[in-house]
Amino acid sequence: MDASIFKKGIPSTTLKRKWRNLLLIIKTFITCEGRIGCMFFYHIRLMMQFLEGNEINLPYFLLKSLKKMTGNTQNKIQLLRILCIIMVS
């Protein structure tokens, strides 16, 4: 399956009502996101943790997620620094 079509997320309305509450809990307390209207593949992986027989290595998953987030944040900070230097000079 080509996942590139979901870069902006999948509408959370595509989930059944009983799964929307779980998605809201995951977004609020685990991933600390405010984008309630859409979900991404990592949300689906986390929701699979709550199904029987579909266990993931949760500490490894969260560590990998944090590393990805910090990498993205550091790239944005470096870009902002470069833009500030350009604006000042």
N, C-alpha and C positions, 0 to 999 in steps of 0.2 A: 504494500500500500504506500502510495506517495503521500508522505506527511506534510509536504511543503504547502499544500493547499490550506492547512490549518495554522499558519503562522500567526494569524490574528486571533486564534482561539476558536473553540467550538461553542456555540450558544448553550448556556446551561439549561435552557428550556427543553433541549433534546433529551434530557434525563427524565426518568420517572420521578414522581413527586417524592417518594421515599428516599431516593438517592440525592435529591437537591439539599436536604437537611444535612446529610453527611458531607457533601461538598462545601456547604457553608461553614461547617465546623472546621474542616481541613483548611479552608482559606483563611478563616479568622484566627485560629490558634496555632496551626503548624506552619503554613507558608506566609502568614501575616500579610495577605494581599487585600486590596480593596476592590479589585475587579470582579465583582460578583456576577456580572452578566455573561462571562465566558469562562471556559475551562481549557486547560492544556493537557498534553499527554502525561505530564508528571502528576497532575491531579488524579488522572485515571489510575496510574500506578499506585498512588497512595490509597485510593479507594479499594483497590484490589487487595490491600493488606487486610481489610475487614471481611473478606470472603474466605470461606473455609478452603484450605488446600492451595491457596494462592499467596503464599508468604514471600515477602521480599526481605532483604537484609536492610532493615530500616535505618540503623545508624550509618551504614555505608551510603545509602541513598541520600540521607540528609547531609552528610559530609560532602558528597559529590555536588549536591544542589548548592550548598554554601560556597564551595570553591568556584562554581560557575557564576554565582551571583557576585562574588567579590571581584572576579576577573572582569565582568561587565562593568561594575562600578568603577574599578580602577581605570579602565579604558576611557570611561566618560570623564573622569576627573582629569586625566592627562589631556584629553581633547579640550576641556575647558581651560586648563592652564595655557595651552598653546594659543587658544583664541584670545585669552587675556593679554598674553605677551604681544600678539599681533596688534591688538587694539591700542595698547599703550605705546608701541613704537611707531 
